[in-house]
Amino acid sequence: MKKAMVSALLCAASLGLGMVGCSSGEKKVQQAVPKVGVSLPTQREERWVRDKVKMEQVCRDIGLELVLKVADNDAQRQDKQCDSLVAQGAKVLIVAPQDGKAAASIVEKAHKAGAKVIAYDRMILGADVDLYVSFDNVKVGELQGEALSKLAPKGVYVVLSGSPDDNNAAQFRAGAMKVLQPLIDKKDITVVLDQAIQDWSPAEAQKTMTAVLAAHKNKIDAVLAPNDGIAGACIAALEAQNLAGKVPVTGQDADLAAAQRIVKGTQSMTVYKNTRKLGAVAVQAALAMAMGQPVAMINGKVNNGKVDVPAILCDPIAVDKGNLDSALISSDYLKKEDVYK
Ligand code: GAL
């Protein structure tokens, strides 16, 4: 959205806390600027850094005041941070919850204070969430399952999933299982370990992968890794057994390190979710909501156990060696010189 357009919208409404000068012909008039609060779970995965940078940039471009906090994988801290965002006058909260269930209280408290809540990337469960901005997360898992089962149609599988308090983790797993379960039922695939990794911790994933390799005398044919952080950890464990590049491993997020591993041949694929687009879409939706305008781009509804939440869902893209350049480099998500360094 162009700055001029937002200024026009701002000039038409009286909102929020801050004030901005809007020119009306020669005359400058004071207008209210809506304040948006953003609460992210972490900055550990590179993708969350990209989300943050994009939201900050879009807010700057369109003249929205942004207050952003990072919860460092701590749901209680996130709850307190959101209280403070609302107390500081945020009219809309964009929240990527650390714990999907626990974050319901963030929504309740925000609503009591008259603020609206967008669940960002991860759904907030059991609450009257105003909008969900994310990807088709079941599809993410399907893309992982499809890629892995093509590379290893039969054999011994390790199935790792993300943090149990993150609703996405269950969605990714469900998507992958849509593809893998029929092969498990046919006994083409045997799953020797099916485990969630708390907080998506690479350290925990590496320990887990090291242990399962030892327990099965290195006879593992495929690893379903739910994101690139966990993929990297599993590949490090495989490397220690001289198996990196010999056992297919999935991923997600299009991290630079993952793209480098794909080029090297140690990681089979990743799933590209354009988090820059997601960040921009969320900020634009927040602006509309703060101004009491309808949100454009809604293309679905997702039930969160309490209500059908109107949703803007973007498409994930599977990336392997074959389309890495066109998907990630031509789109300027990653730089060629970094990937091929
Ligand atoms: C998920 C998110 C993934 C990944 C993971 C770990 O909720 O959708 O992209 O980053 O969290 O942070």
Residues whose N, C-alpha, C, O or C-beta is under 5 A from the ligand:
A	BS01	GAL	E45 R47 R122 D166 N168 W200 N227 D253
